[in-house]
Amino acid sequence: MPQTGKVILIDKAHPYLVEHLTQLGFECHDHQHTPLDEVENIVGDYFGMVIRSRFTLDRDFIGKCTNLRFIARMGVGLEHIEVEYAESRGIRVFNSPEGSRDTVAEHTTGLMLGLMHFLFRAGMQVREGRWEREANKSYELRGRTVGIIGFGNIGSAVAQRLSSFGCRIIAYDKFKTNYGGMLAEEVSLETVFREADAVTLHIPYADYNHHFVNQAFLESFRKPIFLINTSRGLVLDTQALVNAHKAGRLLGAALDVIEYEEQSFSTLDIGSMPEPFHYLRRADNVILTPHTAGMSHEVMGAHARVLAEKIGQAFGQRA
């Protein structure tokens, strides 16, 4: 039988998710604009919570969730939720990386092609009245070695898309083994350093990989590379990236995520950013996009379907 109870919506939820939670017997209450202090006063009444990234769910907040049995995070990152503590209190934590795997993989592939064919630079030059063909001679993906760091939902989806370009795909994932196959070769990080022509990052953010891409990382490559980050800004040290760019260690870089973003990723005061960010803005072989890799028109419906199924399997009939 469906589980009855109340679900608090901290952020805007796709109608599909609300509809299916209701079908499961839940009563959904919209609090997407309610301030944190008011949410804290009422959250103890709720069985479930739907959230994106508006609030940090730390121990103090979770301690107020006396009847909570699940947190549904619409999206991938869980760095703003103390997952282990929540689970120790009997709260299931769901996220939906499957929902954005396709749009992030497509965006990543587009950034890689944009970098290797210098589309951003050439396009801007034409707009300025410049017609520079030789300087924008491209690098073909065919025959290149692409290193994927993190071979989960998104990393494997990137490999799937790149497989049709005739490139060699190698993958490193510190948490997985025996994941190589038709899509990618399973390799060590040292192999990535030695053989990659382009590297794309698909790892979550946690304390253990803060600035995973740092000065030592970027100095370890045998040759200059193209670097793409569509994962989390804080896994990459921006100053170290600038240093590598100045030293000629990069053929180009594309960042959809910036380490200086605030938690909800919804705003960025560009004028107040530190100098490393402005250096990247000025570099004509650097592409910056505003954390939009996971923001297709279809993606919120996909997150909703994934979460509806996971909640349904855990607390009622299959959604």
Helices and strands as residue ranges (DSSP letters): E 5-9, H 15-23, E 26-30, H 36-42, G 43-45, E 48-51, H 59-63, E 70-73, H 83-88, E 92-94, H 97-116, H 119-127, G 134-136, E 145-149, H 153-162, G 163-165, E 168-172, E 185-186, H 189-195, E 198-201, G 207-209, H 215-219, E 225-229, G 233-235, H 238-246, E 250-255, G 270-272, H 275-282, E 286-288, H 299-315
